């Protein structure tokens, strides 16, 4: 994926992390799960 560095800089300067992560980095497409053992139980993230 090619980033538009000018757009990314603008989003960083305006603290618009939601748009940065979702529209430019594609973080809304994460599908993995992680099992965490804690106090004898397993919790899925």
N, CA, C and O atoms as a Maestro MAE file, in Angstrom:
{
 s_m_m2io_version
 :::
 2.0.0
}

f_m_ct {
 s_m_title
 :::
 protein
 m_atom[180] {
  # First column is atom index #
  i_m_mmod_type
  r_m_x_coord
  r_m_y_coord
  r_m_z_coord
  i_m_residue_number
  s_m_chain_name
  s_m_pdb_residue_name
  s_m_pdb_atom_name
  i_m_atomic_number
  :::
  1 25 0.839 -1.170 0.000 1 A "UNK " " N  " 7
  2 3 0.000 0.000 0.000 1 A "UNK " " CA " 6
  3 2 0.891 1.242 0.000 1 A "UNK " " C  " 6
  4 15 1.825 1.349 0.794 1 A "UNK " " O  " 8
  5 25 0.597 2.153 -0.878 2 A "UNK " " N  " 7
  6 3 1.366 3.390 -0.972 2 A "UNK " " CA " 6
  7 2 0.679 4.477 -0.149 2 A "UNK " " C  " 6
  8 15 -0.528 4.681 -0.277 2 A "UNK " " O  " 8
  9 25 1.435 5.170 0.689 3 A "UNK " " N  " 7
  10 3 0.882 6.215 1.545 3 A "UNK " " CA " 6
  11 2 1.022 7.583 0.893 3 A "UNK " " C  " 6
  12 15 2.008 7.873 0.216 3 A "UNK " " O  " 8
  13 25 0.020 8.407 1.112 4 A "UNK " " N  " 7
  14 3 0.062 9.814 0.719 4 A "UNK " " CA " 6
  15 2 0.654 10.569 1.906 4 A "UNK " " C  " 6
  16 15 -0.072 10.947 2.826 4 A "UNK " " O  " 8
  17 25 1.971 10.791 1.889 5 A "UNK " " N  " 7
  18 3 2.670 11.356 3.033 5 A "UNK " " CA " 6
  19 2 2.168 12.752 3.395 5 A "UNK " " C  " 6
  20 15 2.149 13.110 4.573 5 A "UNK " " O  " 8
  21 25 1.771 13.530 2.422 6 A "UNK " " N  " 7
  22 3 1.249 14.870 2.715 6 A "UNK " " CA " 6
  23 2 -0.054 14.758 3.504 6 A "UNK " " C  " 6
  24 15 -0.264 15.501 4.463 6 A "UNK " " O  " 8
  25 25 -0.921 13.841 3.109 7 A "UNK " " N  " 7
  26 3 -2.195 13.647 3.821 7 A "UNK " " CA " 6
  27 2 -1.941 13.111 5.228 7 A "UNK " " C  " 6
  28 15 -2.600 13.524 6.182 7 A "UNK " " O  " 8
  29 25 -0.988 12.194 5.351 8 A "UNK " " N  " 7
  30 3 -0.661 11.628 6.661 8 A "UNK " " CA " 6
  31 2 -0.122 12.714 7.588 8 A "UNK " " C  " 6
  32 15 -0.515 12.774 8.753 8 A "UNK " " O  " 8
  33 25 0.763 13.566 7.100 9 A "UNK " " N  " 7
  34 3 1.290 14.667 7.919 9 A "UNK " " CA " 6
  35 2 0.173 15.598 8.381 9 A "UNK " " C  " 6
  36 15 0.151 16.027 9.535 9 A "UNK " " O  " 8
  37 25 -0.743 15.905 7.486 10 A "UNK " " N  " 7
  38 3 -1.871 16.788 7.828 10 A "UNK " " CA " 6
  39 2 -2.728 16.151 8.930 10 A "UNK " " C  " 6
  40 15 -3.135 16.832 9.871 10 A "UNK " " O  " 8
  41 25 -3.000 14.856 8.812 11 A "UNK " " N  " 7
  42 3 -3.798 14.159 9.828 11 A "UNK " " CA " 6
  43 2 -3.065 14.115 11.164 11 A "UNK " " C  " 6
  44 15 -3.687 14.285 12.213 11 A "UNK " " O  " 8
  45 25 -1.761 13.891 11.141 12 A "UNK " " N  " 7
  46 3 -0.984 13.885 12.376 12 A "UNK " " CA " 6
  47 2 -0.988 15.253 13.047 12 A "UNK " " C  " 6
  48 15 -1.144 15.352 14.264 12 A "UNK " " O  " 8
  49 25 -0.818 16.300 12.258 13 A "UNK " " N  " 7
  50 3 -0.818 17.659 12.819 13 A "UNK " " CA " 6
  51 2 -2.162 18.039 13.409 13 A "UNK " " C  " 6
  52 15 -2.223 18.813 14.364 13 A "UNK " " O  " 8
  53 25 -3.240 17.502 12.854 14 A "UNK " " N  " 7
  54 3 -4.583 17.811 13.369 14 A "UNK " " CA " 6
  55 2 -5.064 16.771 14.390 14 A "UNK " " C  " 6
  56 15 -6.203 16.831 14.855 14 A "UNK " " O  " 8
  57 25 -4.182 15.813 14.738 15 A "UNK " " N  " 7
  58 3 -4.504 14.754 15.707 15 A "UNK " " CA " 6
  59 2 -5.731 13.939 15.277 15 A "UNK " " C  " 6
  60 15 -6.498 13.479 16.122 15 A "UNK " " O  " 8
  61 25 -5.914 13.762 13.969 16 A "UNK " " N  " 7
  62 3 -7.042 12.987 13.433 16 A "UNK " " CA " 6
  63 2 -6.591 11.541 13.226 16 A "UNK " " C  " 6
  64 15 -6.430 11.074 12.098 16 A "UNK " " O  " 8
  65 25 -6.392 10.852 14.345 17 A "UNK " " N  " 7
  66 3 -5.866 9.488 14.296 17 A "UNK " " CA " 6
  67 2 -6.897 8.502 13.761 17 A "UNK " " C  " 6
  68 15 -6.525 7.518 13.122 17 A "UNK " " O  " 8
  69 25 -8.173 8.740 14.007 18 A "UNK " " N  " 7
  70 3 -9.224 7.849 13.509 18 A "UNK " " CA " 6
  71 2 -9.151 7.738 11.985 18 A "UNK " " C  " 6
  72 15 -9.135 6.633 11.444 18 A "UNK " " O  " 8
  73 25 -9.108 8.855 11.306 19 A "UNK " " N  " 7
  74 3 -9.015 8.848 9.841 19 A "UNK " " CA " 6
  75 2 -7.692 8.248 9.391 19 A "UNK " " C  " 6
  76 15 -7.658 7.469 8.439 19 A "UNK " " O  " 8
  77 25 -6.612 8.599 10.061 20 A "UNK " " N  " 7
  78 3 -5.300 8.070 9.711 20 A "UNK " " CA " 6
  79 2 -5.288 6.549 9.779 20 A "UNK " " C  " 6
  80 15 -4.883 5.888 8.822 20 A "UNK " " O  " 8
  81 25 -5.725 5.994 10.894 21 A "UNK " " N  " 7
  82 3 -5.661 4.544 11.068 21 A "UNK " " CA " 6
  83 2 -6.638 3.811 10.166 21 A "UNK " " C  " 6
  84 15 -6.295 2.766 9.613 21 A "UNK " " O  " 8
  85 25 -7.828 4.326 10.007 22 A "UNK " " N  " 7
  86 3 -8.842 3.610 9.227 22 A "UNK " " CA " 6
  87 2 -8.675 3.797 7.723 22 A "UNK " " C  " 6
  88 15 -8.698 2.819 6.975 22 A "UNK " " O  " 8
  89 25 -8.510 5.024 7.274 23 A "UNK " " N  " 7
  90 3 -8.513 5.281 5.835 23 A "UNK " " CA " 6
  91 2 -7.143 5.137 5.180 23 A "UNK " " C  " 6
  92 15 -7.053 4.766 4.009 23 A "UNK " " O  " 8
  93 25 -6.084 5.427 5.920 24 A "UNK " " N  " 7
  94 3 -4.753 5.389 5.305 24 A "UNK " " CA " 6
  95 2 -3.961 4.142 5.680 24 A "UNK " " C  " 6
  96 15 -3.145 3.674 4.886 24 A "UNK " " O  " 8
  97 25 -4.182 3.597 6.869 25 A "UNK " " N  " 7
  98 3 -3.425 2.428 7.301 25 A "UNK " " CA " 6
  99 2 -4.234 1.134 7.281 25 A "UNK " " C  " 6
  100 15 -3.671 0.050 7.432 25 A "UNK " " O  " 8
  101 25 -5.550 1.239 7.094 26 A "UNK " " N  " 7
  102 3 -6.391 0.061 6.964 26 A "UNK " " CA " 6
  103 2 -6.583 -0.736 8.239 26 A "UNK " " C  " 6
  104 15 -6.833 -1.940 8.174 26 A "UNK " " O  " 8
  105 25 -6.475 -0.098 9.401 27 A "UNK " " N  " 7
  106 3 -6.572 -0.825 10.656 27 A "UNK " " CA " 6
  107 2 -7.979 -1.316 10.951 27 A "UNK " " C  " 6
  108 15 -8.146 -2.125 11.864 27 A "UNK " " O  " 8
  109 25 -8.991 -0.874 10.236 28 A "UNK " " N  " 7
  110 3 -10.355 -1.352 10.477 28 A "UNK " " CA " 6
  111 2 -10.574 -2.738 9.884 28 A "UNK " " C  " 6
  112 15 -11.646 -3.318 10.059 28 A "UNK " " O  " 8
  113 25 -9.586 -3.276 9.192 29 A "UNK " " N  " 7
  114 3 -9.720 -4.569 8.518 29 A "UNK " " CA " 6
  115 2 -9.038 -5.694 9.289 29 A "UNK " " C  " 6
  116 15 -8.868 -6.791 8.755 29 A "UNK " " O  " 8
  117 25 -8.655 -5.444 10.509 30 A "UNK " " N  " 7
  118 3 -7.956 -6.439 11.324 30 A "UNK " " CA " 6
  119 2 -8.897 -7.582 11.671 30 A "UNK " " C  " 6
  120 15 -10.006 -7.344 12.151 30 A "UNK " " O  " 8
  121 25 -8.469 -8.832 11.433 31 A "UNK " " N  " 7
  122 3 -9.317 -10.003 11.652 31 A "UNK " " CA " 6
  123 2 -8.745 -10.990 12.667 31 A "UNK " " C  " 6
  124 15 -9.430 -11.950 13.022 31 A "UNK " " O  " 8
  125 25 -7.540 -10.795 13.139 32 A "UNK " " N  " 7
  126 3 -6.901 -11.763 14.020 32 A "UNK " " CA " 6
  127 2 -7.500 -11.738 15.421 32 A "UNK " " C  " 6
  128 15 -8.073 -10.738 15.854 32 A "UNK " " O  " 8
  129 25 -7.352 -12.867 16.119 33 A "UNK " " N  " 7
  130 3 -7.776 -12.971 17.511 33 A "UNK " " CA " 6
  131 2 -6.569 -13.365 18.339 33 A "UNK " " C  " 6
  132 15 -5.636 -13.990 17.835 33 A "UNK " " O  " 8
  133 25 -6.588 -13.000 19.606 34 A "UNK " " N  " 7
  134 3 -5.489 -13.309 20.497 34 A "UNK " " CA " 6
  135 2 -6.058 -13.856 21.795 34 A "UNK " " C  " 6
  136 15 -6.881 -13.205 22.438 34 A "UNK " " O  " 8
  137 25 -5.622 -15.056 22.184 35 A "UNK " " N  " 7
  138 3 -6.053 -15.662 23.440 35 A "UNK " " CA " 6
  139 2 -5.038 -15.329 24.526 35 A "UNK " " C  " 6
  140 15 -3.838 -15.552 24.365 35 A "UNK " " O  " 8
  141 25 -5.546 -14.785 25.650 36 A "UNK " " N  " 7
  142 3 -4.703 -14.384 26.763 36 A "UNK " " CA " 6
  143 2 -5.069 -15.214 27.992 36 A "UNK " " C  " 6
  144 15 -6.197 -15.116 28.476 36 A "UNK " " O  " 8
  145 25 -4.150 -16.027 28.509 37 A "UNK " " N  " 7
  146 3 -4.435 -16.751 29.747 37 A "UNK " " CA " 6
  147 2 -4.249 -15.820 30.949 37 A "UNK " " C  " 6
  148 15 -3.229 -15.142 31.074 37 A "UNK " " O  " 8
  149 25 -5.255 -15.800 31.830 38 A "UNK " " N  " 7
  150 3 -5.205 -14.928 32.994 38 A "UNK " " CA " 6
  151 2 -5.960 -15.579 34.142 38 A "UNK " " C  " 6
  152 15 -7.151 -15.866 34.023 38 A "UNK " " O  " 8
  153 25 -5.281 -15.810 35.237 39 A "UNK " " N  " 7
  154 3 -5.882 -16.401 36.436 39 A "UNK " " CA " 6
  155 2 -6.637 -17.680 36.144 39 A "UNK " " C  " 6
  156 15 -7.751 -17.861 36.636 39 A "UNK " " O  " 8
  157 25 -6.061 -18.569 35.359 40 A "UNK " " N  " 7
  158 3 -6.670 -19.855 35.072 40 A "UNK " " CA " 6
  159 2 -7.761 -19.823 34.024 40 A "UNK " " C  " 6
  160 15 -8.347 -20.865 33.727 40 A "UNK " " O  " 8
  161 25 -8.055 -18.675 33.455 41 A "UNK " " N  " 7
  162 3 -9.055 -18.548 32.398 41 A "UNK " " CA " 6
  163 2 -8.390 -17.974 31.153 41 A "UNK " " C  " 6
  164 15 -7.382 -17.273 31.238 41 A "UNK " " O  " 8
  165 25 -8.962 -18.277 30.011 42 A "UNK " " N  " 7
  166 3 -8.458 -17.722 28.753 42 A "UNK " " CA " 6
  167 2 -9.445 -16.675 28.240 42 A "UNK " " C  " 6
  168 15 -10.642 -16.932 28.113 42 A "UNK " " O  " 8
  169 25 -8.913 -15.497 27.950 43 A "UNK " " N  " 7
  170 3 -9.729 -14.397 27.443 43 A "UNK " " CA " 6
  171 2 -9.325 -14.116 26.005 43 A "UNK " " C  " 6
  172 15 -8.135 -14.028 25.699 43 A "UNK " " O  " 8
  173 25 -10.290 -13.975 25.132 44 A "UNK " " N  " 7
  174 3 -10.027 -13.725 23.717 44 A "UNK " " CA " 6
  175 2 -10.176 -12.234 23.415 44 A "UNK " " C  " 6
  176 15 -11.189 -11.617 23.743 44 A "UNK " " O  " 8
  177 25 -9.162 -11.679 22.792 45 A "UNK " " N  " 7
  178 3 -9.200 -10.279 22.342 45 A "UNK " " CA " 6
  179 2 -9.433 -10.251 20.857 45 A "UNK " " C  " 6
  180 15 -9.501 -9.175 20.262 45 A "UNK " " O  " 8
  :::
 }
 m_bond[179] {
  # First column is bond index #
  i_m_from
  i_m_to
  i_m_order
  :::
  1 1 2 1
  2 2 3 1
  3 3 4 2
  4 3 5 1
  5 5 6 1
  6 6 7 1
  7 7 8 2
  8 7 9 1
  9 9 10 1
  10 10 11 1
  11 11 12 2
  12 11 13 1
  13 13 14 1
  14 14 15 1
  15 15 16 2
  16 15 17 1
  17 17 18 1
  18 18 19 1
  19 19 20 2
  20 19 21 1
  21 21 22 1
  22 22 23 1
  23 23 24 2
  24 23 25 1
  25 25 26 1
  26 26 27 1
  27 27 28 2
  28 27 29 1
  29 29 30 1
  30 30 31 1
  31 31 32 2
  32 31 33 1
  33 33 34 1
  34 34 35 1
  35 35 36 2
  36 35 37 1
  37 37 38 1
  38 38 39 1
  39 39 40 2
  40 39 41 1
  41 41 42 1
  42 42 43 1
  43 43 44 2
  44 43 45 1
  45 45 46 1
  46 46 47 1
  47 47 48 2
  48 47 49 1
  49 49 50 1
  50 50 51 1
  51 51 52 2
  52 51 53 1
  53 53 54 1
  54 54 55 1
  55 55 56 2
  56 55 57 1
  57 57 58 1
  58 58 59 1
  59 59 60 2
  60 59 61 1
  61 61 62 1
  62 62 63 1
  63 63 64 2
  64 63 65 1
  65 65 66 1
  66 66 67 1
  67 67 68 2
  68 67 69 1
  69 69 70 1
  70 70 71 1
  71 71 72 2
  72 71 73 1
  73 73 74 1
  74 74 75 1
  75 75 76 2
  76 75 77 1
  77 77 78 1
  78 78 79 1
  79 79 80 2
  80 79 81 1
  81 81 82 1
  82 82 83 1
  83 83 84 2
  84 83 85 1
  85 85 86 1
  86 86 87 1
  87 87 88 2
  88 87 89 1
  89 89 90 1
  90 90 91 1
  91 91 92 2
  92 91 93 1
  93 93 94 1
  94 94 95 1
  95 95 96 2
  96 95 97 1
  97 97 98 1
  98 98 99 1
  99 99 100 2
  100 99 101 1
  101 101 102 1
  102 102 103 1
  103 103 104 2
  104 103 105 1
  105 105 106 1
  106 106 107 1
  107 107 108 2
  108 107 109 1
  109 109 110 1
  110 110 111 1
  111 111 112 2
  112 111 113 1
  113 113 114 1
  114 114 115 1
  115 115 116 2
  116 115 117 1
  117 117 118 1
  118 118 119 1
  119 119 120 2
  120 119 121 1
  121 121 122 1
  122 122 123 1
  123 123 124 2
  124 123 125 1
  125 125 126 1
  126 126 127 1
  127 127 128 2
  128 127 129 1
  129 129 130 1
  130 130 131 1
  131 131 132 2
  132 131 133 1
  133 133 134 1
  134 134 135 1
  135 135 136 2
  136 135 137 1
  137 137 138 1
  138 138 139 1
  139 139 140 2
  140 139 141 1
  141 141 142 1
  142 142 143 1
  143 143 144 2
  144 143 145 1
  145 145 146 1
  146 146 147 1
  147 147 148 2
  148 147 149 1
  149 149 150 1
  150 150 151 1
  151 151 152 2
  152 151 153 1
  153 153 154 1
  154 154 155 1
  155 155 156 2
  156 155 157 1
  157 157 158 1
  158 158 159 1
  159 159 160 2
  160 159 161 1
  161 161 162 1
  162 162 163 1
  163 163 164 2
  164 163 165 1
  165 165 166 1
  166 166 167 1
  167 167 168 2
  168 167 169 1
  169 169 170 1
  170 170 171 1
  171 171 172 2
  172 171 173 1
  173 173 174 1
  174 174 175 1
  175 175 176 2
  176 175 177 1
  177 177 178 1
  178 178 179 1
  179 179 180 2
  :::
 }
}
